[in-house]
Amino acid sequence: MELRKNYFADERKDDLNEIGHSLQRSDVPNHVTGRTAFFADRTFPNLLHLKMVRSPHHHARIRSIDLSEAERHPGVVRILTSKDVPQNLYTILILIQVGPPDEHVLAEGKVRWKGEAVVAVLADSERAANEAAAKVKVDYEVLPAVFDMLEALKPGAPLVNEHHGQNYYRYDSGASRKVRFGDVEKGFAEADFVLEETYHSSPIEQAPTETTGCIVAPEGNDRFTCYTNTQAMFFTLDNASIILQMPGHKLHMVGGTAGGGFGGKVDVTVEPIAILAARLTGRPVSFIYSREEEMQISSPRAAETITIKDGVMKDGRIVARQVTGYTDAGAYSRHSPYGAQKGAAHYPGPYTIPNVWVDTWCVYTNRTPSSAMRGFGVTIADFALEVQMDKLARLIGMDPLEFRFINAYRDGDMKAHRQPTEGAALIECMQEASIAAGWPVAERFMKMSSKRREA
Amino acid sequence: MALKRGRGVAAINYPTGMNLGGDPSQALVHSTPTGAFMVTLSSVDLGQGLRQVMAQICAETIGIPTEQVTIDTADTDTGPHCMGTFASRGTHRIGNAVAQAAREARQVMLEVAAEALEVDAGDLDTDGKGMIHVKGAPQKSISVFDTALAAHFKYGRSISGRGMFLVPRSFPETETGAMKPATCYAHACTVVDVEVDDETGEVDVVSVKNVFEVGRALNPSMVEQQLVGGSWMGISHALYETTEPYYPAREHGGRDFNEYLMPGPGNLAETETIVLERPAADGPYGAKGVGEMCANPQIPAVANAIFDAVGVRIDSLPITPEKILRALKAQRAAA
């Protein structure tokens, strides 16, 4: 890596003792010698193992659950159903007033995706828990399911989640988060060319080395210590407190070093049920996702469908940009309403465009709920935006890098969400990339600055 | 049938912290009797090295070596609230909280030293190596060690500080979308060279040149590990990864690292990383969040390079050999 100190040198003092120096990480010796302790390194006597019985159907009504055979399995200590969960209906973002609660800790009446948690089996060994889970008999009435976002939005589509009442999240702004800036129709009418293209992505797994999990130990004084690899200790504590209807001071979360998160460990899916199990049995409980659960059950990055319509002039100026983005939340909200509206804030990208129109939707389908992942709401938007930029440049016969210089935002430019641009540095990154990659651009672009527009 | 070369570019920006703010973090700092400093947090280290960066921020602010600082974190009984480690917020939000706590602790430390030296606290400075001295008169000094001892056993002072950082929450205007999503943005531009086999549809990423603007590289080696790792993840997103390969169909999802495709060591491109620094006005020592943005520009740059190589646009991720071959077949059929 090379630090290019010549850019913005007047905005920085390089006279610090500890900052700006590549000191060796204090945790690295333990990482590379295998001494770092992770939550699952702890062992407890009388540890119980929790295994989740999951829905084999994408959408189904639960007619009945028969636990009799599973309960007789050797080593089984207790089996939990929805009736055991004090506040079974929840949604994690209720902590920042993003509701409504739309998901059950353990399925109640219905399942809405293949893999939804229905029954939790607690046994003396992992093997006994797995074997007993296979003996739980659930009688399902299979219902029609919908997997395609645009199909889900059509009238008459199967309703994924009754708590929303329609297959999209309703913002205070309506069916989508909106940005309206200038007049896109006028911009398209004036443009030399108009290009409308649609981009798609599929769900992506965070793929941490360490799977999601926790171990809960009852402390004897009616407190519970939960050793967890969550990315957010109090977020987990507060959600567990709501679900378990237990005051927060009864809960003690202990983390440390997580074996990778990438956004995959911000849902609160293992801790509440494991704490409940420890409370009901009086024994320590371990609930750790298998690799298959991590891959197919834990929330992935959402699939997205994004349509971008641009009006562009022959001289390279983009004069209008209209974006409609759909985020596939799967069956439940989790963090998706947040992610979808983060996309709305991100468009039209790091470019100054006088006319912008954005609608971002959070859509429900009968698949694994999606949630946070590195670049939440932005990564797929950037894929769509930057491929679109390449197509626009080629459409008007301009060099793709020069085309970006023409449209790049500068300090003081008004963004579509009505904040003035501050601290821009896109121009300088592109100048340095031009040099590093041997991709020459015209001299006037190399003289540009993010700090001011040319006279 | 041949290997075709192509080149693509992409440029991006990325907001620091939770969208629309409203995501607080706190820190507490105190000294031990012998002048070591403890930072107490409830923030999680995901393996990116949060502890090390917080130690450097605390040390710089108090004016002591980083090795004198210990980070005690991720325990809700001892650590004050933190929103969490996500949204590129750790360095910026938690770093600001640590810096504020450290400033308060430093002030007490200087007051104690001033009392011991019988001077004014405003006339004192630290040398960053463990000594506190009168500005312009380095011989008139006291060690941090002796200052902490005196604070504990002579003056009865707690050398400690509280830190809190919150970007107030913004609520989008419903009709126009007027809002304040973030206070600072990181930037990047990536140029990718690929080789596409037009017989198999396989893409070999030959080289990746990344330029990142990060505000301030607080620990350049750690910035590099984050940026290079992110760049590899971007390539992985572009060409390999999905839990539903035939989305929206639910079948054929990978269940383990054999079935879920990611690049192996042999698939990693030659990666060049260049860093620019335009300090953020509200960042700790100017730092912005870079944990997420570093994985973004490679994806469109790879897509654009594939088009440059073989003239087909694959507008759906991931860009698999199957999709490329189908597009090439359609291209030939149309010709």
Chai-1 contact restraints between the chains, C-beta under 6 A:
chainA,res_idxA,chainB,res_idxB,connection_type,confidence,min_distance_angstrom,max_distance_angstrom,comment,restraint_id
A,M1,B,E224,contact,1.0,0.0,6.0,A-B,restraint_1
A,M1,B,T273,contact,1.0,0.0,6.0,A-B,restraint_2
A,E2,B,I274,contact,1.0,0.0,6.0,A-B,restraint_3
A,L3,B,V275,contact,1.0,0.0,6.0,A-B,restraint_4
A,R4,B,I274,contact,1.0,0.0,6.0,A-B,restraint_5
A,R4,B,L276,contact,1.0,0.0,6.0,A-B,restraint_6
A,Y7,B,L276,contact,1.0,0.0,6.0,A-B,restraint_7
A,F8,B,R278,contact,1.0,0.0,6.0,A-B,restraint_8
A,E11,B,P279,contact,1.0,0.0,6.0,A-B,restraint_9
A,R12,B,P279,contact,1.0,0.0,6.0,A-B,restraint_10
A,L16,B,E60,contact,1.0,0.0,6.0,A-B,restraint_11
A,N17,B,G128,contact,1.0,0.0,6.0,A-B,restraint_12
A,E18,B,Q56,contact,1.0,0.0,6.0,A-B,restraint_13
A,E18,B,A59,contact,1.0,0.0,6.0,A-B,restraint_14
A,E18,B,E60,contact,1.0,0.0,6.0,A-B,restraint_15
A,E18,B,T66,contact,1.0,0.0,6.0,A-B,restraint_16
A,I19,B,Q56,contact,1.0,0.0,6.0,A-B,restraint_17
A,I19,B,E60,contact,1.0,0.0,6.0,A-B,restraint_18
A,I19,B,L218,contact,1.0,0.0,6.0,A-B,restraint_19
A,I19,B,Y285,contact,1.0,0.0,6.0,A-B,restraint_20
A,S22,B,N219,contact,1.0,0.0,6.0,A-B,restraint_21
A,S22,B,P220,contact,1.0,0.0,6.0,A-B,restraint_22
A,S22,B,S221,contact,1.0,0.0,6.0,A-B,restraint_23
A,L23,B,T66,contact,1.0,0.0,6.0,A-B,restraint_24
A,R25,B,G49,contact,1.0,0.0,6.0,A-B,restraint_25
A,R25,B,Q52,contact,1.0,0.0,6.0,A-B,restraint_26
A,S26,B,Q52,contact,1.0,0.0,6.0,A-B,restraint_27
A,D27,B,R51,contact,1.0,0.0,6.0,A-B,restraint_28
A,F147,B,P248,contact,1.0,0.0,6.0,A-B,restraint_29
A,D148,B,P248,contact,1.0,0.0,6.0,A-B,restraint_30
A,D172,B,T174,contact,1.0,0.0,6.0,A-B,restraint_31
A,S173,B,T174,contact,1.0,0.0,6.0,A-B,restraint_32
A,K178,B,G177,contact,1.0,0.0,6.0,A-B,restraint_33
A,V179,B,G177,contact,1.0,0.0,6.0,A-B,restraint_34
A,R180,B,T176,contact,1.0,0.0,6.0,A-B,restraint_35
A,Y199,B,D315,contact,1.0,0.0,6.0,A-B,restraint_36
A,H200,B,S316,contact,1.0,0.0,6.0,A-B,restraint_37
A,S201,B,L317,contact,1.0,0.0,6.0,A-B,restraint_38
A,S202,B,T242,contact,1.0,0.0,6.0,A-B,restraint_39
A,S202,B,E244,contact,1.0,0.0,6.0,A-B,restraint_40
A,S202,B,Y247,contact,1.0,0.0,6.0,A-B,restraint_41
A,P203,B,T243,contact,1.0,0.0,6.0,A-B,restraint_42
A,P203,B,E244,contact,1.0,0.0,6.0,A-B,restraint_43
A,I204,B,E241,contact,1.0,0.0,6.0,A-B,restraint_44
A,I204,B,T242,contact,1.0,0.0,6.0,A-B,restraint_45
A,E205,B,T243,contact,1.0,0.0,6.0,A-B,restraint_46
A,Q231,B,V44,contact,1.0,0.0,6.0,A-B,restraint_47
A,Q231,B,G84,contact,1.0,0.0,6.0,A-B,restraint_48
A,Q231,B,T85,contact,1.0,0.0,6.0,A-B,restraint_49
A,Q231,B,F86,contact,1.0,0.0,6.0,A-B,restraint_50
A,A232,B,G84,contact,1.0,0.0,6.0,A-B,restraint_51
A,M233,B,S42,contact,1.0,0.0,6.0,A-B,restraint_52
A,M233,B,A74,contact,1.0,0.0,6.0,A-B,restraint_53
A,M233,B,T76,contact,1.0,0.0,6.0,A-B,restraint_54
A,F234,B,H81,contact,1.0,0.0,6.0,A-B,restraint_55
A,F235,B,G84,contact,1.0,0.0,6.0,A-B,restraint_56
A,L237,B,T76,contact,1.0,0.0,6.0,A-B,restraint_57
A,H252,B,D77,contact,1.0,0.0,6.0,A-B,restraint_58
A,M253,B,T76,contact,1.0,0.0,6.0,A-B,restraint_59
A,V254,B,D75,contact,1.0,0.0,6.0,A-B,restraint_60
A,G255,B,V44,contact,1.0,0.0,6.0,A-B,restraint_61
A,G255,B,A74,contact,1.0,0.0,6.0,A-B,restraint_62
A,G256,B,A74,contact,1.0,0.0,6.0,A-B,restraint_63
A,T257,B,D45,contact,1.0,0.0,6.0,A-B,restraint_64
A,A258,B,V44,contact,1.0,0.0,6.0,A-B,restraint_65
A,A258,B,L46,contact,1.0,0.0,6.0,A-B,restraint_66
A,G260,B,G47,contact,1.0,0.0,6.0,A-B,restraint_67
A,G261,B,L46,contact,1.0,0.0,6.0,A-B,restraint_68
A,G263,B,F86,contact,1.0,0.0,6.0,A-B,restraint_69
A,V266,B,F86,contact,1.0,0.0,6.0,A-B,restraint_70
A,R291,B,D256,contact,1.0,0.0,6.0,A-B,restraint_71
A,E292,B,R255,contact,1.0,0.0,6.0,A-B,restraint_72
A,M295,B,G254,contact,1.0,0.0,6.0,A-B,restraint_73
A,M295,B,R255,contact,1.0,0.0,6.0,A-B,restraint_74
A,M295,B,Y260,contact,1.0,0.0,6.0,A-B,restraint_75
A,Q296,B,G253,contact,1.0,0.0,6.0,A-B,restraint_76
A,P300,B,T243,contact,1.0,0.0,6.0,A-B,restraint_77
A,A303,B,Y247,contact,1.0,0.0,6.0,A-B,restraint_78
A,K342,B,N19,contact,1.0,0.0,6.0,A-B,restraint_79
A,A345,B,N19,contact,1.0,0.0,6.0,A-B,restraint_80
A,A345,B,P181,contact,1.0,0.0,6.0,A-B,restraint_81
A,P350,B,N13,contact,1.0,0.0,6.0,A-B,restraint_82
A,R374,B,E292,contact,1.0,0.0,6.0,A-B,restraint_83
A,R374,B,A295,contact,1.0,0.0,6.0,A-B,restraint_84
A,G375,B,E292,contact,1.0,0.0,6.0,A-B,restraint_85
A,G375,B,A295,contact,1.0,0.0,6.0,A-B,restraint_86
A,G375,B,N296,contact,1.0,0.0,6.0,A-B,restraint_87
A,T379,B,N296,contact,1.0,0.0,6.0,A-B,restraint_88
A,D382,B,I12,contact,1.0,0.0,6.0,A-B,restraint_89
A,D382,B,N296,contact,1.0,0.0,6.0,A-B,restraint_90
A,F383,B,I299,contact,1.0,0.0,6.0,A-B,restraint_91
A,F383,B,P300,contact,1.0,0.0,6.0,A-B,restraint_92
A,E386,B,A10,contact,1.0,0.0,6.0,A-B,restraint_93
A,E386,B,P300,contact,1.0,0.0,6.0,A-B,restraint_94
A,V387,B,P300,contact,1.0,0.0,6.0,A-B,restraint_95
A,V387,B,A303,contact,1.0,0.0,6.0,A-B,restraint_96
A,D390,B,N304,contact,1.0,0.0,6.0,A-B,restraint_97
A,P400,B,V9,contact,1.0,0.0,6.0,A-B,restraint_98
A,L401,B,V9,contact,1.0,0.0,6.0,A-B,restraint_99
A,R404,B,A11,contact,1.0,0.0,6.0,A-B,restraint_100
A,H417,B,G177,contact,1.0,0.0,6.0,A-B,restraint_101
A,H417,B,M179,contact,1.0,0.0,6.0,A-B,restraint_102
A,R418,B,A178,contact,1.0,0.0,6.0,A-B,restraint_103
A,Q419,B,K180,contact,1.0,0.0,6.0,A-B,restraint_104
A,G423,B,C184,contact,1.0,0.0,6.0,A-B,restraint_105
A,G423,B,R278,contact,1.0,0.0,6.0,A-B,restraint_106
A,G423,B,A280,contact,1.0,0.0,6.0,A-B,restraint_107
A,A425,B,H187,contact,1.0,0.0,6.0,A-B,restraint_108
A,A425,B,E213,contact,1.0,0.0,6.0,A-B,restraint_109
A,A425,B,R278,contact,1.0,0.0,6.0,A-B,restraint_110
A,L426,B,A11,contact,1.0,0.0,6.0,A-B,restraint_111
A,L426,B,H187,contact,1.0,0.0,6.0,A-B,restraint_112
A,E428,B,L276,contact,1.0,0.0,6.0,A-B,restraint_113
A,C429,B,H187,contact,1.0,0.0,6.0,A-B,restraint_114
A,C429,B,A188,contact,1.0,0.0,6.0,A-B,restraint_115
A,C429,B,C189,contact,1.0,0.0,6.0,A-B,restraint_116
A,C429,B,V211,contact,1.0,0.0,6.0,A-B,restraint_117
A,C429,B,E213,contact,1.0,0.0,6.0,A-B,restraint_118
A,M430,B,A11,contact,1.0,0.0,6.0,A-B,restraint_119
A,M430,B,C189,contact,1.0,0.0,6.0,A-B,restraint_120
A,E432,B,V211,contact,1.0,0.0,6.0,A-B,restraint_121
A,E432,B,I274,contact,1.0,0.0,6.0,A-B,restraint_122
A,A433,B,C189,contact,1.0,0.0,6.0,A-B,restraint_123
A,A433,B,V191,contact,1.0,0.0,6.0,A-B,restraint_124
A,A433,B,V211,contact,1.0,0.0,6.0,A-B,restraint_125
A,A436,B,K209,contact,1.0,0.0,6.0,A-B,restraint_126
A,A436,B,I274,contact,1.0,0.0,6.0,A-B,restraint_127
A,A437,B,V191,contact,1.0,0.0,6.0,A-B,restraint_128
A,A437,B,K209,contact,1.0,0.0,6.0,A-B,restraint_129
